[in-house]
Amino acid sequence: MLTNDESPLPDTEVHYLRSEHVGDEFKVLVGHCGSPDSAPSAVLFMGDTWANFGTAVETIRLLRLTDVVPPLLVVGAGYRTTDMGEIEALRCRDFTPTADPASGYTDPAKVGAGRFLAFLRDELKPWVRERYGADPDDSMFFGDSRGGLFATYVLVTEPTTFPRYGIGSPALGWNQEVMFKLEAEYAEAHDDLTARVVFAVGAYEDPAGDARFLAQLRPDQRAEWEGEGYIPEDYVGYCERMVAALRSRGYPSLQIECEVLPGEYHETAPPLNLSRSLRYLFDAPR
């Protein structure tokens, strides 16, 4: 473990936790974002530590300067590898609930959102409670893109896993929009959904925004994107449709917000998605 003098991100820890549910070991990153003389009262759980852990820790620390969010413990479940191909395969395994032939994932053994959810619920949350004395039931989950797909999956299947959800640019086109089917199934079986949720998405995360993005690339970059058979997705439309569906149910215990962020693409939206989620879910000024 690096000391704070040696670490570029002080007051953070690295642990390795074996999951029997997933059958793999996770690299668990922990960031302390609170006063040193008091235990955090709430926990921010997240995946995609390769992209979002440092952003989350520093964003919360900035918000803590004015005390607009409570002390938080950031707990991210990530992987040992730094190879993006391997990371993408592991993200698919952990964040997707079903196989999706259109995406090239046809083996049900390679998708397992249910197993990852069981890891968070049955293994990681008790570990956090025992080790840090924090309250993982007073928590928030943040997921973006495919992580947002997973967050939506938890919300519409086992919503009481977390009281708060920050869902950024969810990839709800997965497997012929299966998440809308799961949402409808939950609504048929329940008359309430207890959670506080914010969906956020960049305004340029739609086909028109993708065309705008490609038009500004160098010709060789544009040719590379187009040569890979890139097909734009309407993240804005997916997000607004899911929020409309959830609002239409009239759940008395559901608090839900949706923001479309001007001027942001899929790759630029995550920091704003996280910041807006934290501020909404913990009643900070917006």
Backbone as JSON, one array per atom type, in Angstrom:
{
  "sequence": "MLTNDESPLPDTEVHYLRSEHVGDEFKVLVGHCGSPDSAPSAVLFMGDTWANFGTAVETIRLLRLTDVVPPLLVVGAGYRTTDMGEIEALRCRDFTPTADPASGYTDPAKVGAGRFLAFLRDELKPWVRERYGADPDDSMFFGDSRGGLFATYVLVTEPTTFPRYGIGSPALGWNQEVMFKLEAEYAEAHDDLTARVVFAVGAYEDPAGDARFLAQLRPDQRAEWEGEGYIPEDYVGYCERMVAALRSRGYPSLQIECEVLPGEYHETAPPLNLSRSLRYLFDAPR",
  "N": [[0.84, -1.19, 0.0], [0.65, 2.16, -0.93], [1.97, 5.05, 0.69], [0.4, 8.19, 1.65], [2.12, 10.23, 0.85], [3.38, 9.08, -1.29], [1.41, 8.39, -3.05], [-0.58, 9.37, -5.86], [-3.26, 9.75, -5.47], [-4.4, 10.36, -2.62], [-5.36, 8.8, 0.54], [-6.66, 6.49, -0.32], [-7.35, 3.02, -1.02], [-6.35, -0.32, -1.95], [-7.72, -3.46, -2.51], [-8.21, -7.04, -2.72], [-10.79, -9.1, -3.54], [-12.4, -12.11, -3.4], [-15.08, -13.49, -5.23], [-17.6, -15.74, -4.72], [-20.0, -15.95, -6.01], [-19.58, -14.86, -8.59], [-17.34, -16.21, -9.32], [-14.73, -15.28, -9.52], [-12.0, -12.99, -8.91], [-12.11, -9.73, -7.6], [-10.69, -6.51, -8.02], [-10.79, -4.31, -5.59], [-11.32, -0.99, -5.05], [-11.0, 1.59, -2.69], [-12.03, 4.67, -1.52], [-11.6, 7.33, 0.7], [-13.69, 9.85, 1.62], [-14.26, 11.98, 3.58], [-14.51, 13.58, 6.84], [-11.61, 13.12, 8.86], [-12.02, 12.25, 11.46], [-14.4, 10.93, 11.72], [-16.59, 8.25, 10.87], [-17.6, 7.4, 7.55], [-20.96, 8.1, 6.59], [-22.38, 7.07, 4.55], [-22.26, 5.15, 1.48], [-20.78, 5.12, -1.7], [-21.17, 2.99, -4.25], [-19.67, 1.49, -7.11], [-18.95, 0.39, -10.48], [-16.6, -0.01, -13.17], [-14.06, 1.07, -12.41], [-11.71, 1.7, -13.7], [-12.22, 3.92, -15.21], [-13.81, 5.68, -13.71], [-13.3, 5.83, -10.92], [-11.26, 7.57, -9.8], [-12.3, 10.03, -10.66], [-14.73, 10.07, -9.22], [-13.86, 10.11, -6.51], [-12.4, 12.55, -6.35], [-14.35, 14.39, -7.2], [-16.29, 14.18, -5.16], [-14.74, 15.03, -2.99], [-14.32, 17.71, -3.69], [-16.98, 18.63, -3.53], [-17.34, 18.25, -0.84], [-15.97, 20.35, 0.26], [-17.66, 22.46, 0.68], [-19.48, 21.24, 2.23], [-21.8, 20.13, 1.11], [-22.49, 17.59, 0.43], [-22.7, 14.51, 2.27], [-20.11, 12.93, 4.34], [-18.5, 10.39, 2.52], [-17.86, 7.02, 1.57], [-16.13, 5.72, -1.05], [-16.52, 2.94, -3.02], [-15.27, 0.82, -5.28], [-15.71, -1.78, -7.63], [-13.47, -3.44, -9.47], [-11.02, -4.56, -11.91], [-8.0, -6.53, -12.3], [-6.63, -6.32, -14.74], [-5.32, -4.11, -17.29], [-5.81, -4.08, -19.9], [-7.82, -3.06, -22.51], [-9.46, -4.61, -24.15], [-9.81, -6.94, -22.62], [-10.99, -5.8, -20.38], [-13.42, -4.88, -21.48], [-14.65, -7.33, -22.09], [-14.98, -8.35, -19.5], [-16.62, -6.4, -18.4], [-18.89, -6.81, -19.92], [-19.55, -9.38, -19.03], [-20.24, -8.8, -16.35], [-22.09, -6.69, -16.36], [-24.23, -7.13, -18.08], [-27.48, -8.52, -18.55], [-28.43, -10.56, -20.18], [-27.71, -12.73, -22.99], [-26.68, -11.35, -26.18], [-27.05, -11.6, -29.37], [-26.74, -9.73, -31.46], [-24.73, -8.1, -30.59], [-22.64, -9.76, -30.54], [-22.38, -11.4, -28.39], [-23.18, -14.39, -27.55], [-23.07, -16.47, -25.8], [-24.52, -17.54, -22.91], [-23.08, -17.95, -20.57], [-21.19, -16.01, -20.54], [-22.32, -13.66, -19.83], [-23.6, -12.0, -17.03], [-25.16, -10.32, -15.16], [-26.86, -10.82, -13.01], [-25.3, -12.43, -11.35], [-23.23, -10.66, -10.7], [-24.7, -8.71, -9.35], [-25.47, -10.27, -7.13], [-22.96, -10.6, -5.98], [-22.38, -7.92, -5.19], [-24.47, -7.49, -3.35], [-24.41, -9.68, -1.48], [-21.77, -10.18, -0.81], [-19.87, -7.99, -1.19], [-21.11, -5.73, 0.09], [-21.51, -6.66, 2.84], [-18.78, -7.0, 3.48], [-17.82, -4.37, 3.35], [-19.3, -3.21, 5.44], [-18.34, -4.62, 7.69], [-15.57, -4.09, 7.62], [-15.23, -1.3, 7.56], [-17.15, -0.07, 9.12], [-19.03, 1.49, 8.0], [-22.24, 2.35, 6.56], [-23.56, 0.38, 4.36], [-26.16, 0.11, 3.52], [-27.18, 2.6, 3.47], [-26.77, 3.9, 0.86], [-25.45, 4.5, -2.47], [-25.59, 3.65, -5.9], [-23.6, 4.01, -8.74], [-23.57, 3.95, -12.23], [-22.38, 3.97, -15.57], [-23.05, 4.1, -19.07], [-22.6, 0.9, -20.26], [-22.43, 0.16, -17.64], [-24.49, 1.74, -16.73], [-26.6, 0.39, -17.88], [-26.51, -1.91, -16.28], [-27.1, -0.73, -13.77], [-29.73, 0.09, -14.25], [-30.9, -2.4, -14.61], [-30.69, -3.48, -11.99], [-32.33, -1.64, -10.69], [-34.9, -2.21, -11.78], [-35.35, -4.82, -11.14], [-34.38, -5.7, -8.57], [-34.88, -3.41, -6.73], [-34.55, -2.52, -4.05], [-31.97, -3.02, -3.36], [-30.23, -0.86, -3.38], [-30.74, 2.42, -2.04], [-30.43, 4.67, -3.59], [-29.82, 5.69, -6.94], [-27.57, 6.5, -9.46], [-27.66, 6.95, -12.78], [-26.06, 6.89, -15.7], [-26.17, 7.63, -19.12], [-27.39, 5.09, -20.07], [-26.99, 1.89, -21.64], [-29.39, 0.96, -23.14], [-30.24, -0.31, -25.4], [-29.46, -2.89, -25.48], [-29.71, -6.27, -26.39], [-32.15, -6.23, -28.03], [-33.55, -4.25, -26.64], [-34.15, -5.31, -24.1], [-34.34, -4.44, -21.48], [-36.57, -2.81, -21.22], [-38.59, -4.65, -21.35], [-38.12, -6.04, -18.96], [-38.64, -4.01, -17.16], [-41.39, -3.64, -17.57], [-42.32, -6.12, -16.71], [-41.68, -6.01, -14.0], [-43.43, -3.96, -13.24], [-45.91, -5.16, -13.63], [-45.99, -6.92, -11.53], [-45.71, -5.48, -9.19], [-46.74, -2.76, -7.08], [-45.32, -0.64, -6.22], [-42.17, 1.08, -6.14], [-39.37, 1.56, -4.45], [-37.13, 3.96, -4.4], [-34.61, 6.42, -5.04], [-33.76, 8.18, -7.87], [-31.63, 9.25, -10.49], [-31.42, 9.86, -13.88], [-29.1, 10.59, -16.41], [-27.87, 12.02, -19.42], [-25.84, 12.75, -22.28], [-26.53, 15.42, -24.54], [-25.67, 15.07, -27.14], [-25.68, 12.38, -27.53], [-26.92, 10.75, -29.56], [-28.09, 9.74, -32.85], [-27.83, 12.1, -34.48], [-26.03, 13.61, -32.99], [-23.84, 11.88, -33.05], [-23.21, 12.02, -35.78], [-22.43, 14.66, -35.89], [-20.15, 14.54, -34.3], [-18.47, 12.78, -35.81], [-18.12, 14.34, -38.09], [-16.33, 16.24, -37.28], [-13.92, 15.02, -36.95], [-10.55, 14.19, -38.01], [-9.98, 13.22, -41.43], [-8.75, 10.63, -41.63], [-9.24, 9.59, -39.1], [-12.04, 9.56, -39.09], [-12.55, 7.75, -41.15], [-11.53, 5.46, -39.98], [-13.31, 5.03, -37.83], [-15.71, 4.66, -39.27], [-14.99, 2.49, -40.8], [-14.92, 0.46, -38.97], [-17.48, -0.28, -38.78], [-19.21, 1.19, -37.18], [-22.19, 1.75, -35.44], [-24.47, 4.15, -34.67], [-26.14, 4.83, -31.55], [-29.23, 5.66, -29.96], [-28.97, 7.02, -27.25], [-30.12, 9.1, -25.84], [-32.84, 8.92, -26.51], [-33.43, 6.31, -25.53], [-32.98, 6.72, -22.78], [-34.87, 8.71, -22.09], [-37.23, 7.36, -22.73], [-37.21, 5.22, -20.86], [-37.36, 6.62, -18.44], [-39.86, 7.85, -18.78], [-41.49, 5.57, -18.85], [-41.14, 4.55, -16.25], [-42.13, 6.7, -14.73], [-44.77, 6.65, -15.54], [-45.91, 4.6, -14.13], [-46.72, 5.44, -11.67], [-45.6, 4.99, -9.13], [-45.66, 5.33, -5.66], [-43.41, 5.65, -4.02], [-41.23, 6.26, -5.55], [-38.76, 8.47, -6.51], [-37.74, 10.42, -9.11], [-35.52, 11.73, -11.53], [-34.54, 13.33, -14.57], [-31.99, 14.28, -16.76], [-30.84, 15.94, -19.62], [-27.81, 16.63, -20.91], [-26.44, 19.52, -22.15], [-24.32, 19.77, -25.02], [-22.68, 17.51, -24.68], [-20.97, 14.45, -25.37], [-20.93, 10.8, -25.61], [-18.51, 10.01, -24.46], [-17.75, 12.24, -23.02], [-19.68, 12.81, -21.19], [-19.76, 11.25, -18.7], [-18.35, 12.37, -16.25], [-19.98, 14.6, -15.67], [-22.46, 13.35, -15.46], [-22.03, 11.88, -13.11], [-21.49, 13.94, -11.22], [-23.92, 15.41, -11.3], [-25.64, 13.41, -10.43], [-24.75, 12.87, -7.79], [-25.3, 15.35, -6.59], [-28.07, 15.62, -6.86], [-29.01, 13.29, -5.56], [-28.15, 13.57, -2.95], [-29.21, 15.92, -2.12], [-27.83, 18.33, -2.69], [-26.95, 21.73, -3.68], [-27.99, 22.6, -7.01]],
  "CA": [[0.0, 0.0, 0.0], [1.42, 3.38, -0.96], [1.62, 6.09, 1.65], [-0.19, 9.36, 1.0], [3.18, 10.99, 0.21], [3.77, 8.4, -2.51], [0.25, 8.13, -3.9], [-1.19, 10.54, -6.48], [-4.64, 9.86, -5.0], [-4.26, 10.0, -1.21], [-6.48, 8.24, 1.32], [-7.33, 5.43, -1.07], [-6.84, 1.69, -0.72], [-6.56, -1.38, -2.93], [-7.93, -4.78, -1.91], [-8.62, -8.09, -3.65], [-11.9, -9.82, -2.9], [-12.9, -13.23, -4.18], [-16.53, -13.65, -5.25], [-18.1, -17.08, -5.03], [-21.11, -15.81, -6.96], [-19.06, -14.62, -9.94], [-16.27, -17.15, -9.61], [-13.56, -14.51, -9.93], [-11.5, -12.05, -7.9], [-12.25, -8.33, -7.97], [-9.8, -5.5, -7.45], [-11.7, -3.38, -4.94], [-10.72, 0.29, -4.71], [-11.74, 2.28, -1.64], [-11.62, 6.05, -1.34], [-12.18, 7.99, 1.88], [-14.08, 11.22, 1.29], [-14.98, 12.49, 4.75], [-13.64, 14.1, 7.87], [-10.81, 12.0, 9.37], [-12.39, 11.83, 12.81], [-15.73, 10.34, 11.75], [-16.81, 7.23, 9.85], [-18.57, 7.82, 6.53], [-22.33, 7.69, 6.9], [-22.99, 6.47, 3.37], [-21.29, 4.53, 0.58], [-20.99, 5.15, -3.15], [-20.69, 1.8, -4.93], [-19.55, 1.69, -8.54], [-18.07, -0.42, -11.3], [-15.79, 0.81, -14.08], [-13.06, 1.84, -11.67], [-10.66, 2.14, -14.64], [-12.6, 5.22, -15.77], [-14.63, 6.56, -12.86], [-12.99, 5.87, -9.49], [-10.58, 8.82, -9.46], [-13.26, 11.12, -10.85], [-15.69, 10.06, -8.11], [-13.2, 10.54, -5.26], [-12.07, 13.97, -6.38], [-15.59, 15.16, -7.27], [-16.87, 14.22, -3.82], [-13.9, 15.88, -2.13], [-14.64, 19.1, -4.01], [-18.29, 18.94, -2.96], [-17.21, 18.26, 0.62], [-15.39, 21.62, 0.7], [-18.77, 23.29, 1.13], [-20.37, 20.4, 3.06], [-23.11, 19.96, 0.48], [-22.77, 16.16, 0.47], [-22.17, 13.96, 3.51], [-18.92, 12.09, 4.17], [-18.81, 9.2, 1.72], [-16.85, 6.02, 1.26], [-16.28, 5.28, -2.44], [-16.11, 1.55, -3.14], [-15.39, 0.42, -6.68], [-15.35, -3.16, -7.98], [-12.79, -3.42, -10.76], [-10.28, -5.73, -12.38], [-6.55, -6.39, -12.3], [-6.1, -6.04, -16.05], [-5.43, -2.78, -17.88], [-6.07, -4.29, -21.32], [-9.2, -2.64, -22.73], [-10.23, -5.74, -24.67], [-10.17, -7.79, -21.48], [-11.93, -5.04, -19.56], [-14.72, -4.89, -22.14], [-15.25, -8.66, -21.91], [-15.38, -8.47, -18.11], [-17.77, -5.51, -18.22], [-20.04, -7.51, -20.5], [-19.88, -10.46, -18.1], [-20.79, -8.33, -15.09], [-23.1, -5.64, -16.47], [-25.32, -7.44, -19.0], [-28.34, -9.55, -17.96], [-28.78, -11.6, -21.14], [-26.91, -12.76, -24.22], [-27.15, -10.44, -27.22], [-26.39, -12.0, -30.63], [-26.4, -8.57, -32.29], [-23.48, -7.55, -30.08], [-21.62, -10.79, -30.6], [-22.34, -12.16, -27.14], [-24.21, -15.42, -27.68], [-22.88, -17.47, -24.75], [-25.09, -17.06, -21.63], [-22.08, -18.03, -19.5], [-20.34, -14.83, -20.59], [-23.08, -12.51, -19.33], [-24.02, -12.41, -15.68], [-25.51, -9.22, -14.27], [-27.44, -11.38, -11.8], [-24.21, -12.88, -10.49], [-22.54, -9.48, -10.18], [-25.61, -8.15, -8.35], [-25.35, -11.09, -5.92], [-21.67, -10.23, -5.37], [-22.53, -6.64, -4.5], [-25.44, -7.61, -2.25], [-24.12, -10.71, -0.48], [-20.36, -10.29, -0.48], [-19.17, -6.71, -1.05], [-21.74, -4.89, 1.11], [-21.12, -7.1, 4.19], [-17.35, -6.73, 3.65], [-17.69, -2.93, 3.64], [-19.84, -2.96, 6.78], [-17.45, -5.18, 8.71], [-14.22, -3.52, 7.59], [-15.18, 0.15, 7.72], [-18.17, 0.45, 10.01], [-19.94, 2.36, 7.25], [-23.58, 1.79, 6.39], [-23.78, 0.15, 2.93], [-27.58, 0.21, 3.18], [-27.38, 4.02, 3.2], [-25.79, 3.89, -0.2], [-25.78, 4.91, -3.83], [-24.85, 2.97, -6.95], [-23.44, 4.79, -9.96], [-23.11, 3.23, -13.4], [-22.47, 4.75, -16.81], [-23.01, 3.33, -20.31], [-23.01, -0.46, -19.93], [-22.67, 0.2, -16.2], [-25.83, 2.28, -16.57], [-27.49, -0.73, -18.17], [-26.56, -2.73, -15.07], [-27.82, 0.0, -12.73], [-31.15, 0.0, -14.59], [-31.29, -3.78, -14.33], [-30.91, -3.61, -10.54], [-33.48, -0.81, -10.35], [-36.19, -2.78, -12.2], [-35.48, -6.21, -10.7], [-34.22, -5.73, -7.12], [-34.61, -1.99, -6.46], [-34.19, -2.22, -2.67], [-30.54, -3.25, -3.16], [-29.67, 0.47, -3.07], [-31.79, 3.43, -1.96], [-30.17, 5.74, -4.55], [-29.2, 5.24, -8.19], [-27.13, 7.45, -10.46], [-27.62, 6.15, -14.0], [-25.59, 7.73, -16.78], [-26.12, 7.15, -20.5], [-27.53, 3.63, -20.03], [-26.99, 1.23, -22.94], [-30.65, 0.23, -23.06], [-30.52, -1.03, -26.63], [-28.94, -4.25, -25.35], [-30.59, -7.43, -26.66], [-33.48, -5.8, -28.49], [-34.18, -3.41, -25.61], [-34.72, -6.22, -23.11], [-34.59, -3.8, -20.2], [-37.94, -2.3, -21.2], [-39.41, -5.81, -21.02], [-37.96, -6.31, -17.53], [-39.36, -2.95, -16.44], [-42.83, -3.94, -17.66], [-42.58, -7.29, -15.86], [-41.69, -5.55, -12.61], [-44.64, -3.17, -13.03], [-47.04, -6.07, -13.55], [-45.97, -7.67, -10.28], [-45.51, -4.6, -8.04], [-47.42, -1.47, -7.13], [-44.43, 0.41, -5.72], [-40.73, 0.93, -6.34], [-38.81, 2.48, -3.48], [-35.78, 4.36, -4.76], [-34.41, 7.77, -5.56], [-33.02, 7.87, -9.09], [-31.41, 10.29, -11.5], [-30.88, 9.48, -15.17], [-28.49, 11.72, -17.11], [-27.33, 11.61, -20.72], [-25.39, 13.88, -23.07], [-27.44, 15.8, -25.62], [-25.14, 14.58, -28.41], [-25.66, 10.91, -27.53], [-27.97, 10.26, -30.46], [-27.51, 9.68, -34.2], [-27.43, 13.42, -34.96], [-24.82, 13.96, -32.27], [-22.75, 11.07, -33.59], [-22.84, 12.59, -37.07], [-21.7, 15.89, -35.59], [-18.84, 14.12, -33.8], [-17.68, 12.26, -36.91], [-17.81, 15.41, -39.03], [-15.24, 17.07, -36.76], [-12.69, 14.24, -36.89], [-9.7, 14.17, -39.2], [-10.47, 12.21, -42.39], [-8.28, 9.29, -41.32], [-9.96, 9.13, -37.91], [-13.42, 9.29, -39.49], [-12.53, 6.52, -41.93], [-11.32, 4.35, -39.05], [-14.57, 4.79, -37.13], [-16.7, 4.13, -40.21], [-14.53, 1.18, -41.24], [-15.21, -0.52, -37.93], [-18.91, -0.57, -38.81], [-19.83, 1.82, -36.03], [-23.61, 2.04, -35.59], [-24.85, 5.05, -33.56], [-27.3, 4.48, -30.74], [-29.97, 6.81, -29.45], [-28.97, 6.96, -25.79], [-31.09, 10.09, -25.34], [-34.18, 8.34, -26.65], [-33.57, 5.21, -24.57], [-33.06, 7.25, -21.43], [-36.16, 9.39, -21.89], [-38.29, 6.34, -22.75], [-37.22, 4.49, -19.59], [-37.88, 7.52, -17.4], [-41.3, 8.0, -19.02], [-42.15, 4.33, -18.44], [-41.15, 4.48, -14.78], [-43.05, 7.72, -14.21], [-46.14, 6.3, -15.87], [-46.41, 3.58, -13.2], [-47.29, 6.09, -10.49], [-45.09, 4.43, -7.88], [-45.66, 6.39, -4.65], [-42.12, 5.8, -3.33], [-40.17, 6.5, -6.52], [-38.38, 9.83, -6.84], [-36.94, 10.23, -10.33], [-35.11, 12.94, -12.25], [-33.86, 13.04, -15.84], [-31.33, 15.45, -17.32], [-30.11, 15.85, -20.87], [-26.72, 17.57, -20.68], [-26.08, 20.16, -23.42], [-22.96, 19.8, -25.51], [-21.87, 16.37, -24.23], [-20.98, 13.17, -26.08], [-20.9, 9.62, -24.74], [-17.24, 9.96, -23.73], [-17.55, 13.43, -22.19], [-20.79, 12.95, -20.24], [-19.7, 10.59, -17.39], [-18.09, 13.19, -15.06], [-21.16, 15.41, -15.36], [-23.48, 12.42, -14.96], [-21.71, 11.57, -11.71], [-21.66, 15.14, -10.41], [-25.34, 15.72, -11.18], [-26.25, 12.36, -9.62], [-24.42, 13.12, -6.38], [-25.96, 16.55, -6.1], [-29.5, 15.34, -6.74], [-29.33, 12.21, -4.61], [-27.83, 13.99, -1.59], [-29.85, 17.22, -1.88], [-26.89, 19.44, -2.77], [-27.39, 22.73, -4.65], [-27.8, 22.26, -8.42]],
  "C": [[0.88, 1.25, 0.0], [0.99, 4.32, 0.15], [1.02, 7.27, 0.9], [0.88, 10.2, 0.3], [3.57, 10.38, -1.14], [2.64, 8.27, -3.52], [-0.26, 9.4, -4.55], [-2.64, 10.76, -6.05], [-4.66, 9.44, -3.53], [-5.55, 9.48, -0.58], [-7.34, 7.3, 0.48], [-6.63, 4.11, -0.79], [-7.14, 0.74, -1.87], [-6.67, -2.71, -2.19], [-8.32, -5.76, -3.01], [-9.61, -8.99, -2.95], [-12.44, -10.88, -3.85], [-14.42, -13.31, -4.08], [-16.89, -15.08, -5.61], [-19.24, -17.02, -6.03], [-20.6, -15.69, -8.39], [-18.01, -15.66, -10.33], [-15.0, -16.46, -10.05], [-13.17, -13.58, -8.78], [-11.62, -10.63, -8.43], [-11.17, -7.49, -7.29], [-10.69, -4.39, -6.9], [-10.93, -2.13, -4.52], [-11.61, 1.01, -3.71], [-11.16, 3.68, -1.48], [-12.35, 6.69, -0.18], [-12.43, 9.45, 1.56], [-14.91, 11.78, 2.45], [-14.0, 13.05, 5.74], [-12.89, 12.94, 8.52], [-11.24, 11.49, 10.72], [-13.79, 11.21, 12.87], [-15.86, 9.33, 10.63], [-17.81, 7.74, 8.81], [-19.96, 7.29, 6.86], [-22.99, 6.98, 5.73], [-21.88, 5.98, 2.45], [-21.73, 4.75, -0.86], [-20.35, 3.9, -3.73], [-20.65, 2.07, -6.43], [-18.75, 0.57, -9.18], [-17.21, 0.52, -12.12], [-14.78, 1.68, -13.35], [-11.96, 2.37, -12.57], [-10.95, 3.54, -15.17], [-13.14, 6.19, -14.74], [-14.2, 6.69, -11.41], [-12.32, 7.18, -9.09], [-11.5, 10.02, -9.59], [-14.23, 11.21, -9.68], [-15.06, 10.59, -6.83], [-12.96, 12.04, -5.27], [-13.31, 14.85, -6.48], [-16.23, 15.29, -5.89], [-16.05, 15.11, -2.9], [-14.12, 17.35, -2.42], [-15.99, 19.51, -3.42], [-18.24, 19.0, -1.44], [-16.63, 19.59, 1.13], [-16.47, 22.56, 1.22], [-19.83, 22.49, 1.89], [-21.73, 20.15, 2.42], [-23.46, 18.48, 0.27], [-22.16, 15.61, 1.75], [-20.83, 13.27, 3.28], [-19.31, 10.79, 3.47], [-17.59, 8.3, 1.62], [-17.11, 5.57, -0.17], [-15.71, 3.87, -2.56], [-16.35, 1.1, -4.58], [-14.92, -1.01, -6.9], [-14.77, -3.16, -9.38], [-12.0, -4.67, -11.0], [-8.78, -5.45, -12.33], [-6.02, -5.9, -13.64], [-6.23, -4.57, -16.44], [-5.66, -2.87, -19.39], [-7.54, -4.01, -21.61], [-10.05, -3.75, -23.34], [-10.7, -6.66, -23.56], [-11.18, -7.09, -20.59], [-13.33, -5.06, -20.17], [-15.41, -6.24, -21.98], [-15.74, -8.84, -20.48], [-16.58, -7.58, -17.8], [-19.03, -6.18, -18.77], [-20.5, -8.62, -19.56], [-20.65, -9.94, -16.89], [-21.98, -7.39, -15.24], [-24.31, -6.03, -17.33], [-26.15, -8.62, -18.49], [-28.63, -10.73, -18.88], [-27.74, -11.62, -22.26], [-27.52, -11.82, -25.25], [-26.43, -10.77, -28.53], [-25.97, -10.81, -31.48], [-25.09, -7.93, -31.86], [-22.35, -8.57, -30.09], [-21.5, -11.63, -29.34], [-23.5, -13.17, -27.16], [-24.14, -16.47, -26.58], [-23.44, -16.95, -23.44], [-24.09, -17.1, -20.49], [-21.21, -16.79, -19.45], [-21.09, -13.55, -20.22], [-23.66, -12.9, -17.98], [-24.32, -11.27, -14.74], [-26.11, -9.72, -12.96], [-26.38, -11.84, -10.82], [-23.45, -11.7, -9.88], [-23.4, -8.78, -9.13], [-25.51, -8.93, -7.04], [-24.03, -10.83, -5.21], [-21.78, -8.93, -4.59], [-23.37, -6.79, -3.23], [-24.94, -8.51, -1.13], [-22.67, -10.75, -0.01], [-19.69, -8.93, -0.26], [-19.79, -5.84, 0.04], [-21.42, -5.36, 2.53], [-19.64, -6.85, 4.48], [-17.12, -5.26, 4.01], [-18.17, -2.62, 5.05], [-18.86, -3.43, 7.86], [-16.11, -4.45, 8.76], [-14.2, -2.05, 7.97], [-16.22, 0.72, 8.67], [-19.11, 1.42, 9.32], [-21.27, 1.64, 7.08], [-23.84, 1.58, 4.91], [-25.24, 0.15, 2.53], [-28.0, 1.66, 2.98], [-26.45, 4.38, 2.05], [-26.35, 4.41, -1.51], [-25.0, 4.01, -4.78], [-24.8, 3.88, -8.16], [-22.92, 3.89, -11.07], [-23.33, 4.05, -14.64], [-22.31, 3.82, -18.01], [-23.45, 1.89, -20.04], [-23.19, -0.61, -18.43], [-24.02, 0.8, -15.88], [-26.9, 1.26, -16.91], [-27.64, -1.61, -16.93], [-27.35, -2.03, -13.97], [-29.32, -0.04, -12.98], [-31.69, -1.39, -14.3], [-31.57, -3.97, -12.84], [-32.17, -2.85, -10.15], [-34.8, -1.49, -10.66], [-36.31, -4.27, -11.87], [-35.38, -6.34, -9.19], [-33.92, -4.32, -6.61], [-34.17, -1.69, -5.04], [-32.72, -2.52, -2.37], [-29.84, -1.96, -2.77], [-30.83, 1.46, -2.95], [-31.65, 4.53, -3.01], [-29.45, 5.16, -5.77], [-28.83, 6.45, -9.03], [-26.88, 6.68, -11.75], [-27.27, 7.07, -15.16], [-25.6, 7.01, -18.11], [-26.3, 5.64, -20.61], [-27.67, 3.03, -21.43], [-28.23, 0.34, -23.05], [-31.07, -0.42, -24.37], [-30.11, -2.49, -26.58], [-30.03, -5.3, -25.57], [-32.02, -7.01, -26.96], [-34.27, -5.11, -27.38], [-34.84, -4.25, -24.52], [-35.04, -5.54, -21.79], [-36.0, -3.23, -20.1], [-38.92, -3.45, -20.9], [-39.33, -6.12, -19.52], [-38.68, -5.24, -16.7], [-40.85, -3.22, -16.43], [-43.19, -5.13, -16.77], [-42.59, -6.89, -14.39], [-43.0, -4.81, -12.31], [-45.87, -4.06, -12.9], [-47.14, -6.74, -12.18], [-45.89, -6.79, -9.03], [-46.31, -3.31, -8.21], [-46.59, -0.35, -6.54], [-42.99, 0.05, -6.06], [-40.07, 1.99, -5.48], [-37.36, 2.78, -3.84], [-35.79, 5.83, -5.15], [-33.4, 7.66, -6.71], [-32.82, 9.14, -9.92], [-30.8, 9.63, -12.72], [-30.28, 10.73, -15.81], [-27.83, 11.2, -18.38], [-26.89, 12.86, -21.47], [-26.33, 14.16, -24.23], [-26.97, 15.29, -26.97], [-25.04, 13.06, -28.46], [-26.86, 10.36, -28.31], [-27.39, 10.27, -31.87], [-27.07, 11.04, -34.74], [-26.14, 13.88, -34.27], [-23.62, 13.16, -32.74], [-22.27, 11.61, -34.93], [-22.03, 13.88, -36.87], [-20.29, 15.57, -35.14], [-17.94, 13.67, -34.95], [-17.25, 13.36, -37.88], [-16.63, 16.25, -38.57], [-13.92, 16.32, -36.62], [-11.84, 14.47, -38.13], [-10.19, 13.07, -40.15], [-10.01, 10.8, -42.07], [-8.96, 8.72, -40.09], [-11.39, 8.74, -38.26], [-13.49, 7.98, -40.27], [-12.34, 5.31, -41.03], [-12.6, 4.0, -38.31], [-15.57, 4.11, -38.08], [-16.29, 2.74, -40.7], [-14.78, 0.09, -40.24], [-16.7, -0.85, -37.86], [-19.66, 0.02, -37.64], [-21.29, 2.18, -36.32], [-24.03, 2.93, -34.41], [-26.09, 4.55, -32.84], [-27.95, 5.74, -30.2], [-30.08, 6.72, -27.93], [-29.97, 7.96, -25.2], [-32.5, 9.52, -25.38], [-34.41, 7.2, -25.68], [-33.81, 5.74, -23.16], [-34.42, 7.89, -21.17], [-37.32, 8.4, -21.9], [-38.37, 5.59, -21.43], [-37.77, 5.36, -18.47], [-39.39, 7.7, -17.56], [-42.06, 6.75, -18.58], [-42.24, 4.25, -16.93], [-42.11, 5.5, -14.18], [-44.5, 7.34, -14.44], [-46.74, 5.3, -14.89], [-47.05, 4.2, -11.96], [-46.83, 5.5, -9.17], [-45.0, 5.52, -6.81], [-44.3, 6.64, -4.03], [-40.96, 6.01, -4.28], [-39.98, 8.0, -6.73], [-37.41, 9.75, -8.03], [-36.72, 11.56, -11.04], [-34.42, 12.52, -13.53], [-33.27, 14.33, -16.38], [-30.64, 15.1, -18.63], [-29.08, 16.99, -20.86], [-26.27, 18.21, -21.99], [-24.6, 20.0, -23.75], [-22.09, 18.61, -25.16], [-22.09, 15.14, -25.1], [-20.91, 12.02, -25.07], [-19.63, 9.59, -23.88], [-17.03, 11.16, -22.83], [-18.6, 13.57, -21.1], [-20.53, 12.35, -18.85], [-19.35, 11.46, -16.19], [-19.28, 14.05, -14.66], [-22.31, 14.54, -14.86], [-23.28, 12.13, -13.48], [-21.96, 12.78, -10.82], [-23.14, 15.46, -10.21], [-26.05, 14.67, -10.31], [-25.99, 12.6, -8.14], [-25.21, 14.29, -5.83], [-27.47, 16.34, -5.95], [-29.78, 14.36, -5.62], [-29.02, 12.58, -3.17], [-28.27, 15.43, -1.32], [-28.86, 18.39, -1.84], [-27.41, 20.48, -3.78], [-27.05, 22.32, -6.08], [-28.04, 23.49, -9.28]]
}
